């Protein structure tokens, strides 16, 4: 039984070690909200708002999530007695969308739930692995710079490589990468940069033996993706198009993809992530866990999620040092030969580095009954 006594929202800003560019955005500083929940027994759980400062990935931002948490979601939750985190879907049902705000609070409560049960978050979710394989993302830059980054990450042992592409930089880039790495486990992420008018250009990507092309068409679309998948041998992976398990069901029925990327923040939390995982497993659709340039708090949640059996493709879960100078958790999250162990300690399995957190924090808001 979980009775929430206090919720603390930590507003932080971190500077990326290297700016990150995709077809729809350029990030140099990362604003985040960390959600700390304390129950009546003093047990603390942690979650994270993974929305960005501007609505370039989804309609949510850190500011809208702060409003939803402070004025709506926390007041709805703090008066409840919660037996299981799955109950939050019913508690939140009157609030439409706002998945990233919901996921941040739900993630913290999953952490508390696992700690009270004295089990790892992985075990609480039904995870079956004691380590996960890790992939890496290379943002848009010059072709030579991207190849240099891939070479470095390949030497570090990462198991899967994702590059960002756009209609202005795709075929030539892939040709050059394949010259250097003919057998590299490689995928391309378009972040909705194409339309069906580009179908002939997209079909040319079939020659590069890609693991998948992620979200080539519009974020809200599943119909045109089905038309495109019919014309391509490369598996299509849906990301932004899948916001709920109902979206996943419809995409599977239409044949819109062969792979899905599951991000807890995008779909409203770990409960919905597990529903999508189970649905895909039943229908032979592979899944993997995406990343959002988040802190290691979300990374810890993603490690636990990626330990579930149908996560057969290495996710965007890498060492904290790829992006940040200092890790916000202890022990620091590091990949070793492209793998990360799944913590066996209760909850997320990591402690918060309060000194580093304080250094990055610009404001703190405390909410009580």
TORKOL-770696 format. One record per residue (C-alpha): residue number from 1; residue in one letter; x, y, z. Coordinates in nm, 4 decimals, m for minus. Layout:
N
atom k = NUM, r = A, east = X, north = Y, up = Z
...
***
This chain:
369
atom k = 1, r = X, east = 0.0000, north = 0.0000, up = 0.0000
atom k = 2, r = X, east = 0.1381, north = 0.3417, up = m0.1027
atom k = 3, r = X, east = 0.0197, north = 0.6624, up = 0.0622
atom k = 4, r = X, east = 0.1972, north = 0.9630, up = m0.0847
atom k = 5, r = X, east = 0.3013, north = 1.2298, up = 0.1622
atom k = 6, r = X, east = 0.5101, north = 1.4611, up = m0.0537
atom k = 7, r = X, east = 0.6143, north = 1.5215, up = m0.4139
atom k = 8, r = X, east = 0.9195, north = 1.7326, up = m0.4952
atom k = 9, r = X, east = 0.9817, north = 1.8662, up = m0.8458
atom k = 10, r = X, east = 1.3473, north = 1.9393, up = m0.9194
atom k = 11, r = X, east = 1.3925, north = 2.1689, up = m1.2197
atom k = 12, r = X, east = 1.7393, north = 2.1095, up = m1.3639
atom k = 13, r = X, east = 1.9442, north = 2.2162, up = m1.6666
atom k = 14, r = X, east = 2.2433, north = 2.0289, up = m1.8080
atom k = 15, r = X, east = 2.4718, north = 2.1193, up = m2.0976
atom k = 16, r = X, east = 2.5381, north = 1.8395, up = m2.3441
atom k = 17, r = X, east = 2.9027, north = 1.7537, up = m2.3966
atom k = 18, r = X, east = 2.8341, north = 1.7637, up = m2.7712
atom k = 19, r = X, east = 2.5291, north = 1.9322, up = m2.9333
atom k = 20, r = X, east = 2.2793, north = 1.6794, up = m3.0724
atom k = 21, r = X, east = 2.1060, north = 1.7347, up = m3.4076
atom k = 22, r = X, east = 1.8225, north = 1.5477, up = m3.5788
atom k = 23, r = X, east = 1.5973, north = 1.6411, up = m3.8713
atom k = 24, r = X, east = 1.3591, north = 1.8237, up = m3.6351
atom k = 25, r = X, east = 1.5751, north = 1.9809, up = m3.3673
atom k = 26, r = X, east = 1.9132, north = 2.0903, up = m3.2319
atom k = 27, r = X, east = 1.9828, north = 2.0475, up = m2.8601
atom k = 28, r = X, east = 2.2741, north = 2.2021, up = m2.6693
atom k = 29, r = X, east = 2.1166, north = 2.2382, up = m2.3243
atom k = 30, r = X, east = 1.8775, north = 1.9887, up = m2.1727
atom k = 31, r = X, east = 1.6099, north = 2.1145, up = m1.9345
atom k = 32, r = X, east = 1.4474, north = 1.8420, up = m1.7225
atom k = 33, r = X, east = 1.2073, north = 1.7921, up = m1.4335
atom k = 34, r = X, east = 1.2947, north = 1.5222, up = m1.1827
atom k = 35, r = X, east = 1.0046, north = 1.3920, up = m0.9750
atom k = 36, r = X, east = 1.0787, north = 1.2757, up = m0.6203
atom k = 37, r = X, east = 0.7895, north = 1.1067, up = m0.4401
atom k = 38, r = X, east = 0.7929, north = 1.0206, up = m0.0680
atom k = 39, r = X, east = 0.5336, north = 0.7927, up = 0.0886
atom k = 40, r = X, east = 0.4036, north = 0.7803, up = 0.4450
atom k = 41, r = X, east = 0.6850, north = 0.5432, up = 0.5494
atom k = 42, r = X, east = 0.9561, north = 0.7748, up = 0.4145
atom k = 43, r = X, east = 1.0337, north = 0.5593, up = 0.1098
atom k = 44, r = X, east = 1.1345, north = 0.7704, up = m0.1887
atom k = 45, r = X, east = 1.0860, north = 0.6994, up = m0.5575
atom k = 46, r = X, east = 1.2190, north = 0.8856, up = m0.8589
atom k = 47, r = X, east = 1.0812, north = 0.9646, up = m1.2019
atom k = 48, r = X, east = 1.1640, north = 1.2096, up = m1.4782
atom k = 49, r = X, east = 0.9816, north = 1.4338, up = m1.7233
atom k = 50, r = X, east = 1.1492, north = 1.3614, up = m2.0580
atom k = 51, r = X, east = 0.9755, north = 1.6396, up = m2.2526
atom k = 52, r = X, east = 1.1937, north = 1.9078, up = m2.4077
atom k = 53, r = X, east = 1.1797, north = 2.2857, up = m2.3568
atom k = 54, r = X, east = 0.9954, north = 2.3277, up = m2.6870
atom k = 55, r = X, east = 0.7307, north = 2.0974, up = m2.8422
atom k = 56, r = X, east = 0.9440, north = 1.9621, up = m3.1288
atom k = 57, r = X, east = 0.9141, north = 1.5928, up = m3.0374
atom k = 58, r = X, east = 0.5600, north = 1.5897, up = m2.8947
atom k = 59, r = X, east = 0.3184, north = 1.8637, up = m2.7943
atom k = 60, r = X, east = 0.4449, north = 1.8500, up = m2.4343
atom k = 61, r = X, east = 0.7178, north = 2.0702, up = m2.2858
atom k = 62, r = X, east = 0.8836, north = 2.0882, up = m1.9459
atom k = 63, r = X, east = 0.6600, north = 2.3872, up = m1.8682
atom k = 64, r = X, east = 0.3341, north = 2.2125, up = m1.9596
atom k = 65, r = X, east = 0.4415, north = 1.9048, up = m1.7624
atom k = 66, r = X, east = 0.5216, north = 2.1193, up = m1.4587
atom k = 67, r = X, east = 0.1713, north = 2.2677, up = m1.4759
atom k = 68, r = X, east = 0.0067, north = 1.9256, up = m1.5155
atom k = 69, r = X, east = 0.2013, north = 1.7779, up = m1.2268
atom k = 70, r = X, east = 0.1632, north = 2.0708, up = m0.9888
atom k = 71, r = X, east = m0.1992, north = 2.1595, up = m1.0562
atom k = 72, r = X, east = m0.3635, north = 1.8353, up = m1.1693
atom k = 73, r = X, east = m0.1779, north = 1.5034, up = m1.1482
atom k = 74, r = X, east = m0.0156, north = 1.5345, up = m0.8060
atom k = 75, r = X, east = m0.3390, north = 1.6640, up = m0.6420
atom k = 76, r = X, east = m0.5247, north = 1.3704, up = m0.8011
atom k = 77, r = X, east = m0.2677, north = 1.1212, up = m0.6721
atom k = 78, r = X, east = m0.1623, north = 1.2502, up = m0.3328
atom k = 79, r = X, east = m0.5031, north = 1.1811, up = m0.1780
atom k = 80, r = X, east = m0.5113, north = 0.8181, up = m0.2979
atom k = 81, r = X, east = m0.4136, north = 0.4910, up = m0.1374
atom k = 82, r = X, east = m0.2413, north = 0.2938, up = m0.4131
atom k = 83, r = X, east = m0.2016, north = m0.0827, up = m0.4029
atom k = 84, r = X, east = m0.0283, north = m0.1118, up = m0.7411
atom k = 85, r = X, east = 0.1101, north = 0.1441, up = m0.9912
atom k = 86, r = X, east = m0.1257, north = 0.0103, up = m1.2593
atom k = 87, r = X, east = m0.4078, north = 0.1864, up = m1.0707
atom k = 88, r = X, east = m0.2681, north = 0.5205, up = m1.1853
atom k = 89, r = X, east = m0.4085, north = 0.4634, up = m1.5327
atom k = 90, r = X, east = m0.7573, north = 0.4788, up = m1.3817
atom k = 91, r = X, east = m0.6696, north = 0.7740, up = m1.1560
atom k = 92, r = X, east = m0.5360, north = 0.9651, up = m1.4596
atom k = 93, r = X, east = m0.8098, north = 0.8592, up = m1.7033
atom k = 94, r = X, east = m0.9918, north = 1.1951, up = m1.6877
atom k = 95, r = X, east = m0.6764, north = 1.3745, up = m1.8092
atom k = 96, r = X, east = m0.6306, north = 1.3443, up = m2.1850
atom k = 97, r = X, east = m0.2848, north = 1.2739, up = m2.3308
atom k = 98, r = X, east = m0.0025, north = 1.4559, up = m2.1452
atom k = 99, r = X, east = 0.1794, north = 1.1230, up = m2.1457
atom k = 100, r = X, east = 0.5199, north = 1.2552, up = m2.0366
atom k = 101, r = X, east = 0.3777, north = 1.4288, up = m1.7312
atom k = 102, r = X, east = 0.1905, north = 1.1112, up = m1.6342
atom k = 103, r = X, east = 0.4918, north = 0.8881, up = m1.6953
atom k = 104, r = X, east = 0.7175, north = 1.0897, up = m1.4646
atom k = 105, r = X, east = 0.4890, north = 1.0497, up = m1.1628
atom k = 106, r = X, east = 0.4011, north = 0.6898, up = m1.2468
atom k = 107, r = X, east = 0.7710, north = 0.5991, up = m1.2772
atom k = 108, r = X, east = 0.8442, north = 0.7345, up = m0.9293
atom k = 109, r = X, east = 0.5565, north = 0.5316, up = m0.7861
atom k = 110, r = X, east = 0.6778, north = 0.2150, up = m0.9628
atom k = 111, r = X, east = 1.0138, north = 0.2785, up = m0.7927
atom k = 112, r = X, east = 0.8460, north = 0.3036, up = m0.4506
atom k = 113, r = X, east = 0.6332, north = m0.0048, up = m0.5212
atom k = 114, r = X, east = 0.9388, north = m0.2170, up = m0.6026
atom k = 115, r = X, east = 1.1252, north = m0.0863, up = m0.2964
atom k = 116, r = X, east = 0.8345, north = m0.1704, up = m0.0675
atom k = 117, r = X, east = 0.8238, north = m0.5211, up = m0.2169
atom k = 118, r = X, east = 1.2035, north = m0.5416, up = m0.1727
atom k = 119, r = X, east = 1.2475, north = m0.6381, up = m0.5380
atom k = 120, r = X, east = 1.4138, north = m0.4748, up = m0.8345
atom k = 121, r = X, east = 1.2100, north = m0.2662, up = m1.0758
atom k = 122, r = X, east = 1.3036, north = m0.5197, up = m1.3422
atom k = 123, r = X, east = 1.1472, north = m0.7997, up = m1.1373
atom k = 124, r = X, east = 0.8383, north = m0.5901, up = m1.0641
atom k = 125, r = X, east = 0.7851, north = m0.5423, up = m1.4392
atom k = 126, r = X, east = 0.8514, north = m0.9063, up = m1.5266
atom k = 127, r = X, east = 1.2061, north = m0.8704, up = m1.6570
atom k = 128, r = X, east = 1.3995, north = m1.1863, up = m1.7431
atom k = 129, r = X, east = 1.7516, north = m1.0580, up = m1.8194
atom k = 130, r = X, east = 2.0396, north = m0.9796, up = m1.5860
atom k = 131, r = X, east = 2.2105, north = m0.7621, up = m1.8470
atom k = 132, r = X, east = 2.0988, north = m0.5717, up = m2.1553
atom k = 133, r = X, east = 2.2720, north = m0.4948, up = m2.4827
atom k = 134, r = X, east = 2.3172, north = m0.1285, up = m2.5676
atom k = 135, r = X, east = 2.2899, north = 0.0728, up = m2.8858
atom k = 136, r = X, east = 2.4108, north = 0.4197, up = m2.9682
atom k = 137, r = X, east = 2.2760, north = 0.7189, up = m3.1629
atom k = 138, r = X, east = 2.4758, north = 0.9442, up = m3.3957
atom k = 139, r = X, east = 2.3203, north = 1.2831, up = m3.4684
atom k = 140, r = X, east = 2.3329, north = 1.4666, up = m3.8006
atom k = 141, r = X, east = 2.6689, north = 1.6299, up = m3.8781
atom k = 142, r = X, east = 2.9272, north = 1.5976, up = m4.1545
atom k = 143, r = X, east = 2.9645, north = 1.2495, up = m4.3022
atom k = 144, r = X, east = 3.3272, north = 1.2241, up = m4.1907
atom k = 145, r = X, east = 3.2360, north = 1.3273, up = m3.8365
atom k = 146, r = X, east = 2.9542, north = 1.0714, up = m3.8191
atom k = 147, r = X, east = 3.1840, north = 0.7937, up = m3.9420
atom k = 148, r = X, east = 3.4445, north = 0.8941, up = m3.6842
atom k = 149, r = X, east = 3.1815, north = 0.8729, up = m3.4097
atom k = 150, r = X, east = 3.0652, north = 0.5324, up = m3.5298
atom k = 151, r = X, east = 3.4256, north = 0.4086, up = m3.5316
atom k = 152, r = X, east = 3.4763, north = 0.5224, up = m3.1728
atom k = 153, r = X, east = 3.1520, north = 0.3660, up = m3.0494
atom k = 154, r = X, east = 3.2271, north = 0.0462, up = m3.2408
atom k = 155, r = X, east = 3.5591, north = 0.0173, up = m3.0567
atom k = 156, r = X, east = 3.3711, north = 0.0650, up = m2.7284
atom k = 157, r = X, east = 3.1601, north = m0.2411, up = m2.8068
atom k = 158, r = X, east = 2.8134, north = m0.0988, up = m2.8726
atom k = 159, r = X, east = 2.5847, north = m0.3571, up = m3.0311
atom k = 160, r = X, east = 2.3634, north = m0.1442, up = m3.2576
atom k = 161, r = X, east = 2.4131, north = 0.1898, up = m3.4316
atom k = 162, r = X, east = 2.1456, north = 0.4445, up = m3.5188
atom k = 163, r = X, east = 2.2078, north = 0.7397, up = m3.7451
atom k = 164, r = X, east = 1.9811, north = 1.0360, up = m3.7988
atom k = 165, r = X, east = 1.8869, north = 1.0985, up = m4.1625
atom k = 166, r = X, east = 1.6858, north = 1.3493, up = m4.3661
atom k = 167, r = X, east = 1.5938, north = 1.3785, up = m4.7367
atom k = 168, r = X, east = 1.9004, north = 1.6019, up = m4.7767
atom k = 169, r = X, east = 2.1368, north = 1.3515, up = m4.6132
atom k = 170, r = X, east = 2.0614, north = 0.9853, up = m4.6482
atom k = 171, r = X, east = 2.1781, north = 0.7835, up = m4.9515
atom k = 172, r = X, east = 2.5282, north = 0.9275, up = m4.9807
atom k = 173, r = X, east = 2.5731, north = 0.9059, up = m4.6031
atom k = 174, r = X, east = 2.4713, north = 0.5406, up = m4.5964
atom k = 175, r = X, east = 2.6918, north = 0.4602, up = m4.8945
atom k = 176, r = X, east = 2.9936, north = 0.6012, up = m4.7131
atom k = 177, r = X, east = 2.9101, north = 0.4240, up = m4.3878
atom k = 178, r = X, east = 2.8659, north = 0.0907, up = m4.5648
atom k = 179, r = X, east = 3.2027, north = 0.1314, up = m4.7386
atom k = 180, r = X, east = 3.3674, north = 0.1469, up = m4.3976
atom k = 181, r = X, east = 3.1300, north = m0.0838, up = m4.2066
atom k = 182, r = X, east = 2.9663, north = m0.3281, up = m4.4508
atom k = 183, r = X, east = 2.8221, north = m0.5532, up = m4.1783
atom k = 184, r = X, east = 2.7500, north = m0.3017, up = m3.9008
atom k = 185, r = X, east = 2.4118, north = m0.3503, up = m3.7217
atom k = 186, r = X, east = 2.2794, north = m0.0210, up = m3.8568
atom k = 187, r = X, east = 1.9448, north = 0.1571, up = m3.8504
atom k = 188, r = X, east = 1.8302, north = 0.5000, up = m3.9679
atom k = 189, r = X, east = 1.5974, north = 0.7403, up = m3.7853
atom k = 190, r = X, east = 1.4120, north = 0.9949, up = m3.9959
atom k = 191, r = X, east = 1.2011, north = 1.1674, up = m3.7267
atom k = 192, r = X, east = 0.9121, north = 1.2121, up = m3.9751
atom k = 193, r = X, east = 1.1265, north = 1.3950, up = m4.2316
atom k = 194, r = X, east = 0.9750, north = 1.2206, up = m4.5375
atom k = 195, r = X, east = 0.6357, north = 1.1892, up = m4.7086
atom k = 196, r = X, east = 0.4975, north = 0.9348, up = m4.9548
atom k = 197, r = X, east = 0.6159, north = 1.1706, up = m5.2283
atom k = 198, r = X, east = 0.9650, north = 1.0525, up = m5.1314
atom k = 199, r = X, east = 0.8811, north = 0.6841, up = m5.1771
atom k = 200, r = X, east = 1.1329, north = 0.6237, up = m5.4562
atom k = 201, r = X, east = 1.4086, north = 0.7831, up = m5.2498
atom k = 202, r = X, east = 1.3086, north = 0.5756, up = m4.9482
atom k = 203, r = X, east = 1.3056, north = 0.2544, up = m5.1539
atom k = 204, r = X, east = 1.6711, north = 0.3186, up = m5.2398
atom k = 205, r = X, east = 1.7519, north = 0.2639, up = m4.8709
atom k = 206, r = X, east = 1.6691, north = m0.1062, up = m4.9149
atom k = 207, r = X, east = 2.0134, north = m0.1614, up = m5.0701
atom k = 208, r = X, east = 2.1924, north = m0.0840, up = m4.7419
atom k = 209, r = X, east = 2.0729, north = m0.3846, up = m4.5385
atom k = 210, r = X, east = 1.9409, north = m0.1695, up = m4.2540
atom k = 211, r = X, east = 1.7935, north = m0.3249, up = m3.9415
atom k = 212, r = X, east = 1.5091, north = m0.0746, up = m3.9771
atom k = 213, r = X, east = 1.4118, north = 0.2776, up = m4.0759
atom k = 214, r = X, east = 1.2512, north = 0.4533, up = m3.7826
atom k = 215, r = X, east = 0.9517, north = 0.6862, up = m3.8217
atom k = 216, r = X, east = 1.0041, north = 0.7936, up = m4.1836
atom k = 217, r = X, east = 0.6584, north = 0.9552, up = m4.2184
atom k = 218, r = X, east = 0.4372, north = 1.1847, up = m4.0102
atom k = 219, r = X, east = 0.4179, north = 1.1377, up = m3.6343
atom k = 220, r = X, east = 0.0385, north = 1.1036, up = m3.6320
atom k = 221, r = X, east = 0.0281, north = 0.8565, up = m3.9218
atom k = 222, r = X, east = m0.0150, north = 0.4806, up = m3.9339
atom k = 223, r = X, east = m0.1998, north = 0.4496, up = m4.2680
atom k = 224, r = X, east = 0.0717, north = 0.5850, up = m4.4995
atom k = 225, r = X, east = 0.3333, north = 0.3861, up = m4.3110
atom k = 226, r = X, east = 0.1403, north = 0.0709, up = m4.4067
atom k = 227, r = X, east = 0.1507, north = 0.1790, up = m4.7720
atom k = 228, r = X, east = 0.5243, north = 0.2431, up = m4.7465
atom k = 229, r = X, east = 0.5971, north = m0.0882, up = m4.5715
atom k = 230, r = X, east = 0.4289, north = m0.2699, up = m4.8614
atom k = 231, r = X, east = 0.6816, north = m0.1103, up = m5.0994
atom k = 232, r = X, east = 0.9959, north = m0.1581, up = m4.8890
atom k = 233, r = X, east = 1.1862, north = m0.4646, up = m4.7743
atom k = 234, r = X, east = 1.3549, north = m0.2674, up = m4.4937
atom k = 235, r = X, east = 1.1467, north = m0.3029, up = m4.1752
atom k = 236, r = X, east = 0.9704, north = 0.0142, up = m4.0677
atom k = 237, r = X, east = 0.9871, north = 0.0974, up = m3.6977
atom k = 238, r = X, east = 0.7263, north = 0.3279, up = m3.5459
atom k = 239, r = X, east = 0.8175, north = 0.5723, up = m3.2711
atom k = 240, r = X, east = 0.6156, north = 0.8948, up = m3.2470
atom k = 241, r = X, east = 0.3092, north = 0.7294, up = m3.4044
atom k = 242, r = X, east = 0.2658, north = 0.4963, up = m3.1059
atom k = 243, r = X, east = 0.1312, north = 0.6838, up = m2.8035
atom k = 244, r = X, east = m0.0929, north = 0.4115, up = m2.6551
atom k = 245, r = X, east = m0.1387, north = 0.0367, up = m2.6753
atom k = 246, r = X, east = m0.4460, north = 0.1067, up = m2.8911
atom k = 247, r = X, east = m0.2221, north = 0.2839, up = m3.1426
atom k = 248, r = X, east = 0.0032, north = m0.0209, up = m3.1363
atom k = 249, r = X, east = m0.2904, north = m0.2560, up = m3.1966
atom k = 250, r = X, east = m0.4124, north = m0.0558, up = m3.4956
atom k = 251, r = X, east = m0.0641, north = m0.0294, up = m3.6447
atom k = 252, r = X, east = m0.0181, north = m0.4053, up = m3.6154
atom k = 253, r = X, east = m0.3568, north = m0.4758, up = m3.7782
atom k = 254, r = X, east = m0.2799, north = m0.2374, up = m4.0654
atom k = 255, r = X, east = 0.0722, north = m0.3729, up = m4.1190
atom k = 256, r = X, east = 0.2224, north = m0.0296, up = m4.0608
atom k = 257, r = X, east = 0.5497, north = m0.1603, up = m3.9161
atom k = 258, r = X, east = 0.7531, north = m0.4675, up = m3.8284
atom k = 259, r = X, east = 0.9243, north = m0.3139, up = m3.5230
atom k = 260, r = X, east = 0.8231, north = m0.0696, up = m3.2486
atom k = 261, r = X, east = 1.0274, north = 0.1649, up = m3.0357
atom k = 262, r = X, east = 0.8887, north = 0.1867, up = m2.6822
atom k = 263, r = X, east = 0.9694, north = 0.4988, up = m2.4803
atom k = 264, r = X, east = 0.7953, north = 0.5085, up = m2.1411
atom k = 265, r = X, east = 0.7663, north = 0.8883, up = m2.1499
atom k = 266, r = X, east = 0.6028, north = 0.8915, up = m2.4919
atom k = 267, r = X, east = 0.3399, north = 0.6303, up = m2.4033
atom k = 268, r = X, east = 0.2493, north = 0.7471, up = m2.0526
atom k = 269, r = X, east = 0.4627, north = 0.5243, up = m1.8349
atom k = 270, r = X, east = 0.5868, north = 0.1764, up = m1.7574
atom k = 271, r = X, east = 0.2398, north = 0.0195, up = m1.7318
atom k = 272, r = X, east = 0.1475, north = 0.1207, up = m2.0882
atom k = 273, r = X, east = 0.4985, north = 0.0269, up = m2.2058
atom k = 274, r = X, east = 0.4446, north = m0.3235, up = m2.0729
atom k = 275, r = X, east = 0.1046, north = m0.3464, up = m2.2453
atom k = 276, r = X, east = 0.2649, north = m0.2528, up = m2.5783
atom k = 277, r = X, east = 0.5493, north = m0.4983, up = m2.5170
atom k = 278, r = X, east = 0.3037, north = m0.7821, up = m2.4473
atom k = 279, r = X, east = 0.0874, north = m0.6978, up = m2.7495
atom k = 280, r = X, east = 0.3902, north = m0.6912, up = m2.9789
atom k = 281, r = X, east = 0.5180, north = m1.0182, up = m2.8357
atom k = 282, r = X, east = 0.1833, north = m1.1844, up = m2.9083
atom k = 283, r = X, east = 0.1955, north = m1.0595, up = m3.2683
atom k = 284, r = X, east = 0.5597, north = m1.1247, up = m3.3560
atom k = 285, r = X, east = 0.6613, north = m0.7572, up = m3.3564
atom k = 286, r = X, east = 1.0099, north = m0.6896, up = m3.2192
atom k = 287, r = X, east = 1.0541, north = m0.4001, up = m2.9762
atom k = 288, r = X, east = 1.3399, north = m0.1948, up = m2.8386
atom k = 289, r = X, east = 1.3716, north = 0.0890, up = m2.5872
atom k = 290, r = X, east = 1.4380, north = 0.4385, up = m2.7196
atom k = 291, r = X, east = 1.6067, north = 0.7298, up = m2.5474
atom k = 292, r = X, east = 1.5276, north = 1.0983, up = m2.4987
atom k = 293, r = X, east = 1.8633, north = 1.2554, up = m2.4020
atom k = 294, r = X, east = 1.7441, north = 1.1951, up = m2.0473
atom k = 295, r = X, east = 1.9243, north = 1.1740, up = m1.7151
atom k = 296, r = X, east = 2.0248, north = 0.8444, up = m1.5574
atom k = 297, r = X, east = 1.6989, north = 0.8369, up = m1.3607
atom k = 298, r = X, east = 1.5078, north = 0.7632, up = m1.6803
atom k = 299, r = X, east = 1.7984, north = 0.5520, up = m1.7965
atom k = 300, r = X, east = 1.7518, north = 0.3335, up = m1.4860
atom k = 301, r = X, east = 1.3820, north = 0.2900, up = m1.5669
atom k = 302, r = X, east = 1.4716, north = 0.2038, up = m1.9269
atom k = 303, r = X, east = 1.7256, north = m0.0580, up = m1.8174
atom k = 304, r = X, east = 1.4554, north = m0.2301, up = m1.6126
atom k = 305, r = X, east = 1.2045, north = m0.2123, up = m1.8981
atom k = 306, r = X, east = 1.4540, north = m0.3421, up = m2.1547
atom k = 307, r = X, east = 1.5055, north = m0.6544, up = m1.9407
atom k = 308, r = X, east = 1.1608, north = m0.7799, up = m2.0529
atom k = 309, r = X, east = 1.1786, north = m1.0762, up = m2.2930
atom k = 310, r = X, east = 1.0562, north = m0.9180, up = m2.6187
atom k = 311, r = X, east = 1.3164, north = m0.6387, up = m2.6135
atom k = 312, r = X, east = 1.5247, north = m0.8287, up = m2.8690
atom k = 313, r = X, east = 1.6998, north = m0.5251, up = m3.0230
atom k = 314, r = X, east = 1.9619, north = m0.3203, up = m2.8307
atom k = 315, r = X, east = 1.8089, north = 0.0058, up = m2.7091
atom k = 316, r = X, east = 1.9294, north = 0.3651, up = m2.6932
atom k = 317, r = X, east = 2.0679, north = 0.3052, up = m2.3448
atom k = 318, r = X, east = 2.4315, north = 0.4048, up = m2.3181
atom k = 319, r = X, east = 2.6851, north = 0.5299, up = m2.0645
atom k = 320, r = X, east = 2.5960, north = 0.8585, up = m1.8956
atom k = 321, r = X, east = 2.9323, north = 0.9951, up = m2.0131
atom k = 322, r = X, east = 2.8166, north = 1.0022, up = m2.3762
atom k = 323, r = X, east = 2.6131, north = 1.3115, up = m2.2932
atom k = 324, r = X, east = 2.7007, north = 1.4471, up = m1.9475
atom k = 325, r = X, east = 3.0057, north = 1.5421, up = m1.7447
atom k = 326, r = X, east = 2.8636, north = 1.4099, up = m1.4166
atom k = 327, r = X, east = 2.6123, north = 1.1361, up = m1.3506
atom k = 328, r = X, east = 2.3112, north = 1.2144, up = m1.1376
atom k = 329, r = X, east = 2.2990, north = 0.8629, up = m0.9883
atom k = 330, r = X, east = 2.5346, north = 0.6363, up = m0.7970
atom k = 331, r = X, east = 2.6865, north = 0.4097, up = m0.9079
atom k = 332, r = X, east = 2.7420, north = 0.5792, up = m1.2429
atom k = 333, r = X, east = 2.5738, north = 0.4080, up = m1.5372
atom k = 334, r = X, east = 2.8401, north = 0.2685, up = m1.7691
atom k = 335, r = X, east = 2.8417, north = 0.0252, up = m2.0566
atom k = 336, r = X, east = 3.1076, north = m0.2446, up = m2.0620
atom k = 337, r = X, east = 3.1654, north = m0.4020, up = m2.4042
atom k = 338, r = X, east = 2.8239, north = m0.2793, up = m2.5136
atom k = 339, r = X, east = 2.6290, north = m0.4164, up = m2.2173
atom k = 340, r = X, east = 2.4833, north = m0.2825, up = m1.8914
atom k = 341, r = X, east = 2.3970, north = m0.5063, up = m1.5946
atom k = 342, r = X, east = 2.0364, north = m0.4949, up = m1.4744
atom k = 343, r = X, east = 2.0401, north = m0.3889, up = m1.1067
atom k = 344, r = X, east = 1.9221, north = m0.6476, up = m0.8563
atom k = 345, r = X, east = 1.8788, north = m0.3943, up = m0.5728
atom k = 346, r = X, east = 1.5230, north = m0.2884, up = m0.4790
atom k = 347, r = X, east = 1.3594, north = m0.0251, up = m0.7003
atom k = 348, r = X, east = 1.5568, north = 0.1385, up = m0.9775
atom k = 349, r = X, east = 1.8750, north = 0.0070, up = m0.8151
atom k = 350, r = X, east = 2.0603, north = 0.3382, up = m0.8022
atom k = 351, r = X, east = 2.1020, north = 0.6141, up = m0.5446
atom k = 352, r = X, east = 2.0656, north = 0.9833, up = m0.6241
atom k = 353, r = X, east = 2.3863, north = 1.1846, up = m0.6189
atom k = 354, r = X, east = 2.2462, north = 1.4789, up = m0.4228
atom k = 355, r = X, east = 2.5580, north = 1.6924, up = m0.4700
atom k = 356, r = X, east = 2.5406, north = 1.6678, up = m0.8495
atom k = 357, r = X, east = 2.1638, north = 1.7183, up = m0.8422
atom k = 358, r = X, east = 2.2051, north = 2.0393, up = m0.6416
atom k = 359, r = X, east = 2.4645, north = 2.1670, up = m0.8870
atom k = 360, r = X, east = 2.2255, north = 2.1313, up = m1.1808
atom k = 361, r = X, east = 1.9083, north = 2.2495, up = m1.0005
atom k = 362, r = X, east = 1.7580, north = 2.5899, up = m1.0768
atom k = 363, r = X, east = 1.4408, north = 2.5560, up = m0.8670
atom k = 364, r = X, east = 1.2611, north = 2.3137, up = m0.6356
atom k = 365, r = X, east = 0.8835, north = 2.2898, up = m0.5830
atom k = 366, r = X, east = 0.7439, north = 2.0834, up = m0.2963
atom k = 367, r = X, east = 0.3829, north = 1.9612, up = m0.2996
atom k = 368, r = X, east = 0.2057, north = 1.8126, up = 0.0023
atom k = 369, r = X, east = m0.1488, north = 1.7215, up = 0.1042
***
